[in-house]
């Protein structure tokens, strides 16, 4: 957990700089366009990192395997934090970490939420992204989400083990890591965009209701 905490904190800091640079480089683009650009750029970075650790593993597996896992965790966390920043969602503290974990766990979020008695599905995700969960639920949910993340990574690393085959480590590592990060980016972007649309609908309905009541 200490190593995961260090990875998450460094990813949070890097994400802010990356989003600021992206907005300067592409002024006027909306969140979806910027998010797709970001996911594409970081997927390429993940591919090169996968190629490097795959090559290292051919020489020294005890070094290459943990290096590959750490690199994947860092790049995935940085991408999710950056997308949260793009949509103006707070990434600080326990609430920010919970948002990261919920999006990181993906489909495993529903099972983790059920295990603490929290309703699963879009409503639960929406409450996480709005930061409206009480601290006692966050404290119980975080460990469950970490387990869900580790389960997802455990399954994901089975096909990625092909990178350690002789002579194939670098190209296999490149294509698998690039595809994995791009898929995570697309899923996260879709979730955040749906949540943003729901927030806008609620704001519009609240505005219309206020105008009717003032008449």
N, C-alpha and C positions, 0 to 999 in steps of 0.2 A: 504493500500500500504506500510506503514511503516513496518508492521509486515512481509509482503511478502519480502520486501527488506532485512530485518534482516535474514530471513530464507534462502534467496538466497545467501547472503554473507557467512553465516556460512557453507552452503552446498558447496560453491566453495572452501573454505579452506579445508574442510574435504576431498573433492574429490582428491585434490593433494596428500595428505598423503596416501590415499587409493590406488591410482594408483602406487605410488612409492613403497609401500609395496608389491603390487601384482606383480610388475615386478621383485622384489628381490626374491619373493617366487616361481615364475614360469619363470625362465630365458629361453630365446629362443623361447617362444611362440609368435605367431603373434597377431595382434589386435583382430581378430575375436575370437580366443580361449580365450584370456584374457578377452574380453568383455563378453563372455558367462559365464565364471567363475565368473566374477564380478556380472553379472545380477542374477545368481543363488544364490550367497551369500547374496546379498542385498534383494532379494525376500524373503529369509528365515527370514532376519531381519524384513522386513515389516510384515511378517506373525506374528511373535512374538509381534511386536508393535500393530498390529491389535487385537490380542488376549488380550493384556493388556488393551487397551483402551475399547475394548468391555466389558471386565469384569468390568472396572471402571464405564462404563455407566449403568450397571445393578444396581449399587449402587447409582450413582449420575450422571444422564444424562447431566445436565449443565456442568459438568466437563469432562465427557468422550467424548462427541461429538466434542467440539473444540480441545481437545487433540488429538483425532483421525485424524481430518483434518490437524492439524499442523504437526503431525508425517508423514502423507502421503505426504504432500507438501515437507517436508524436504528430505525424502528418495528419492522421485522422482527427485528432483532437484540435489541431490548428485549423483545419478546414471547417469543422463544426463551429468552433468559436468565431471564426471569421464570418461565417454565414449568419450567425446570431447577431454579430455586430452590424452587418449590412442591414438587417431588419430592425435595428434599434432596440434590441433586447439586451437587458443587463446581463453581463457575464460574471459579475463579481460575487464573491462569497458562496454560501451554501446553495442559494437559489441559482446562481450561474452554473455551479457544478452539477446541480440536479438537471438543468436543461441539457448540459453536455451529455450526461449519462443517459438521459431519456432518449435523446436522438442517437447516441452511440449504440445503445442496446438494440435499437430498431424494433423488430417484431417481438423481441424478448421483453419489451416494456410492459406489455399487457400481462404476462405471467408474473412479472415482478410486482406489478401494482396489485394484482389479485392476492398475492401472498400476504399483503398487509391489509387486506380488506378494502382497497381503493377500487372504485369502478374503473373498468378498463375501457379502452377505445378513445375516440376523438375527444370526448369531454375531459378525460384524465390528461391527455396530452395538452389540451388547451389550458387547463389549470396550471400545468407545469410551466408552459411558456409564458403565461401571464404572471407567474411568480406568486400565485395566490394560495399556495399550500402552507399550512401551519408548520412551525419548526419541528413539532413532535413527529409529524408524518414524514418530513424530510429526513429526520434522523433514522427512521425505520426503513425508508425506501432506498436510501443511498447504498447500503450493503447489498440489498437485493438486486439493484441495478448493476453494481459491480460484478456480481455473479453472472447476470445475464450477458454482460459484455464479454466476460471471460469465456462463457459458453459459446458465444458467437465467434470469438477469435479461435477457440479450439476447433470448431468445425471448419472455419475458414482456412486454417493453416494446414489441413490435410491435403488439399490439392496444391497448396503452395509449396509443399515439401518437394515437389518435382524440380524446384530450382536447385536442389542439392545433387541432382544427378550429374555424373561426370559430363563435362563439355556443354551441358544444357543449362547450368545454373544461371548465368547472366541473362540470356534471352528469355527464359521462362520466368525468372524473377521480374524482369522488366514488364512483360505483358500482363502477368497476373496482378502485380501490385498496381499498375496503372488502371486496370479494369476495376479492381476492388475499390480504389479511392474514387473513381468516377461514379461508380454505382452508389457509394455512400453519399457523395455530393448531390447526386440527382434526387435521391430519396429524401435527404435533409432539406434540400431546396423546395421540393414539392410540399413537404410538411409545413415549413415556415411560410410559404406563400399561401397555402390554404388557411393557416392561422391568421395571417395578415388580412386576408379578405374577410374572414369572419369578424375580426375586430372592426374593420371599416363598416361592415353591415350593421354591427351593433351601434357604432357611433352614429350612423345615418338614422337608424330607427330611434335612437335616443334624442337626436336633434329634431326629428319630425314630431315626436311625442311632446317635447318641450314647447315647440311652436304651437301645437294644438292646444296645450294647456294654457298658454299665454293669451290665447284669443278670448 
